[in-house]
Amino acid sequence: MTNGLSPVMQQYAKAKAEHPEAIVMFRMGDFYEILGDDAALASEILQITLTRRRTAKEGDDGIPMCGVPYHAAEGYIGKLLQSGQKVALVEQVETPEEAKKARGSSAIVKREVVRLFTPGTLTDEAYLAGNTAKYLVAVGGNEANGRWEGAVSWMDMSTGDVGVRVVTAATVTSVLAALPIGEVVAGDTVDEAWLAGISRRLVSVQKGLFARSTAEAAVKRAYGIGDLAGLGLPTEAAVSAVGALIGYAELTQVGKLPTLRMPSVVTGRSRMSIDPSTRKNLELTESLGGKRADSLLGVLDRCLTGAGARLLARWVAEPLLDVTDIQRRQDAVGQLVRDARQRDALRGLLKETGDVARCVSRLLLGRGGPRDLGVLRATGGVLPAIRNALGGAEGLLKVQAEGLLGLEDLTTLLGGALAEEPLPALVRDGGFIATGFDGELDGYRVLVTDGNRLLQELESRESAGGIPLKLRYNQVWGYYLEITKQHEAKVPGHWLHRQTTTTSHRYSTAELMSLERELGSAGAKAQKREEELLAMLVDAVRKASYPLLSASESLATLDVLGSLADVASRHGWIMPLVDDSTAFAIEGGCHPVVATKVSEFVPNGCDLGGGQLWLLTGPNMAGKSTFLRQNALLCILAQMGSFVPAKSARIGVADAVFSRIGAADDLAAGQSTFMVEMVETAQILNRATAKSLVILDELGRGTATYDGLAIAWACVEDVVGRLNCRTLFATHYHELTALEAQLDHVSCWQVAVREWKGEIVFLHEVKRGAAAGSYGVQVAKLAGVPQGVVNRAAGLLDGFLKVARNKGVVRVDELSLFSAPVSAPVAVMKGEVEERLKTLDVDGLSAREALEELYKLRGMVN
Ligand code: ADP
């Protein structure tokens, strides 16, 4: 393939073959060149000119090319990454002189891929947002006994955090949805549907990396261990997922890795399960409009550090199940709520700390600079004060205070070694080591800065003998002493003649020559020495990387606790009582996000204890959805250890929160609204347990009135009869309110409105009983539907109701569909339906076909 290509193009072809999925940026002197198809793509994304480059030695048209100057590469790489591309950076790994020396005068310099930039493996400050993490995630597993068993592992390259969790086909999507995914490495047994919510560009399938032996070797290499037992990875799939993660990270960093923390093994029993659509609907970490600020996280985030904000996002995404763990967090928040002075002191100090974990990662990957060390020095410097501020603290706060220990030596070393702020961004800018730290460096610096003074001293010493001389400099001769011809006779013996011009003689001296040599090399020597000292400091950082990462984690935790305390005291939130019961008793609860946005939010209570189902009716816009979400959010807040917006709250730990809330059509995935609705309903009914919290909004709305009602009815029966879980069910089917009389655990509630002069006033108050109607016509009027249409609709409604009343079908509890026992014809029909279901190739159906099939089945039933 490389036949006929110039040697440079052969180098390029090799790099491209190694990284076909990436845009190759190929270093040529002061530029990075991008060639071929990559060039067309990159020139489009970067808005730069597309030209052509010749590929062979002799005449050809060449291939498309564009280029970016090397010193501005960072910005261009950032843009390519943002648009979802990967970038392979090819550098010259030797100088032209080295190439010639090693391989003869016509040798070209060696070029190699030194780094692969991918969305999930970034460490550079320029490409990362301080408050958001981007994980590299690996998911793989195997079919065993007809069941897929696997593991999801994740790594934050910028901090060295690693975690893993064992999953099944049923849990994998929920686990993935909880992670801030930058990029996914998937094994070949992974079902595409599990990755449905993730952009294809962020997924790469890597069978080889998951292979047992490859993965095991990678894990051992990364942790420097000979035996895996100590890591506590629970299954083979967990080993292979962590191994694949490490293998992929090594590929991108071309061998280097940051210091990785021991993998934290998360079990399903320790975290609340929240499926992807519930997560989205509840707007936990971003709003439906994609904004962080309008989400639960946005309201909770009063963090002062990037690491704190990133950790808070994890807490929001993964509420806990263990009551003791939850209470430990609550107690710590409570302590900081009560003691405002301690909170202010702590938060004041946190502002002075930096992103330790990211600095450490960069330094250990050889990409750090003086400023990263400066951050470590500054942060190390405030740790004693933070420990002091936490003095006397108990529990989780005390644990964090202890996590700040062990950095005294490093802080002292950096304190003595680094110059005052501001430190330069780049090593080559120099001047970041303090005067007095290293004698050798100081010597070079004296030479550089005092060079002129030394020359002047030499000049005046030499002229002391009475010769009028001038010290001069030129490119050819360097420094020299110059005298006019008439003084030639007075020249002392140690002067060495250099040059004669028409009017003058030029001399040097041994001292001048040596001074010049020293001066010339002093700058270079100073820089080299600074680099050596930097390497020594980085080595000290490496040795202290575990206490550094532990301090970083403790600071982040303190920041999160402080942020939760700040939010709680700002808004007057209270500490909920969390226990292992199935209580759910809220008094005066508010929606944590909406309440900050509307001027007078009406608080509402809720009691679902022991598996009650509240059937909630009320017109559109009354506040049903808000109430439903509010209670789910209170539960999530409570289990992440936060205070909650309520007058009082007792919440028995929920193993999962499920929601089914008016989904939009997912047409891209080929699913209609109704299909989505039914898929979500199926998941809830199949997975919820007696400890779950379920919120169902407008179930059955996506289809014709009566089959929707029928489905809603059957679901309510199943939820209270079989699952017996705490449930809020908002509906427009007023017919359902009849269930209150029939089923023990069902009670009717309404969001109150007042009718006034033919209009409705929303009171947003949840109270006992069923709403009088849907007030759809009034809401249409409010929304600005033309008066003529509103009047006509009101007339039609009257007519429809009359007809319905005459036919006696207004009350659904009187309908035969629900009250009649299964009759003979129904049994026959059931047989046919059964037959059809048995012969149906369920796995082979697309979503659309499934929907059609559903209609057919319904046709048969009708
Ligand atoms: P529904 O689901 O009944 O159609 P929503 O929950 O969407 O109603 O609420 C409609 C509007 O009413 C929301 O925009 C919200 O701002 C406001 N709202 C909801 N609940 C309250 C409340 N408790 N206090 C004040 N305003 C509320």
Boltz pocket constraint, residues with backbone or C-beta under 6 A from the ligand:
constraints:
  - pocket:
      binder: B
      contacts: [[A, 594], [A, 598], [A, 600], [A, 601], [A, 602], [A, 603], [A, 604], [A, 618], [A, 619], [A, 620], [A, 621], [A, 622], [A, 623], [A, 624], [A, 625], [A, 626], [A, 627], [A, 763], [A, 764], [A, 765]]
      max_distance: 6.0
